[in-house]
Amino acid sequence: MAVFDIKDLSFTYPAREGRALSGIDLTIQRGEYITLCGRSGCGKTTLLRQFKTTMAPQGRRSGNILFDGQPLDELDQMAQTTRI
């Protein structure tokens, strides 16, 4: 089972033209290690901050993020803190 399952994730910062993230599809399996690499400003940190709602930047997000099969937005803060 996927720990994180991300479908068509896009994110736009307020008052900015263009998306910081556009159409991201990513599945991370339990026990799997991944590497995010790219030039400065390409969205690596913005993507990682989407994995925990208290760290997500202000802006407009679309798409779905599932954590253990459950929508991330439906997990309370305590569950996110202890499980992610």
QUIQUICOR-V809201 format. One record per backbone hydrogen bond with DSSP energy under -1.0 kcal/mol. NH is the residue of the N-H (numbers start at 1). CO is the residue of the C=O. E is the energy in kcal/mol with one decimal. If there is no record, write none. Layout:
# QUIQUICOR-V809201
nh=NH co=CO e=E
nh=NH co=CO e=E
This chain:
# QUIQUICOR-V809201
nh=3 co=28 e=-2.6
nh=4 co=28 e=-1.6
nh=5 co=66 e=-2.1
nh=6 co=26 e=-3.5
nh=7 co=64 e=-2.5
nh=9 co=24 e=-2.5
nh=10 co=62 e=-2.4
nh=11 co=21 e=-1.9
nh=12 co=60 e=-2.0
nh=16 co=13 e=-1.2
nh=20 co=11 e=-2.3
nh=21 co=11 e=-1.8
nh=24 co=9 e=-2.7
nh=26 co=6 e=-2.0
nh=28 co=4 e=-2.9
nh=30 co=1 e=-1.3
nh=32 co=29 e=-2.1
nh=42 co=39 e=-1.6
nh=47 co=43 e=-2.5
nh=48 co=44 e=-2.2
nh=49 co=45 e=-2.4
nh=50 co=47 e=-1.1
nh=51 co=48 e=-1.4
nh=55 co=52 e=-1.8
nh=60 co=12 e=-2.6
nh=62 co=10 e=-2.4
nh=64 co=7 e=-2.4
nh=66 co=5 e=-2.3
nh=67 co=70 e=-3.2
nh=68 co=3 e=-2.4
nh=70 co=67 e=-1.8
nh=72 co=65 e=-2.9
nh=74 co=71 e=-1.8
nh=75 co=72 e=-1.4
nh=80 co=76 e=-2.3
nh=81 co=77 e=-2.6
nh=82 co=78 e=-2.4
nh=83 co=79 e=-2.1
nh=84 co=80 e=-2.1
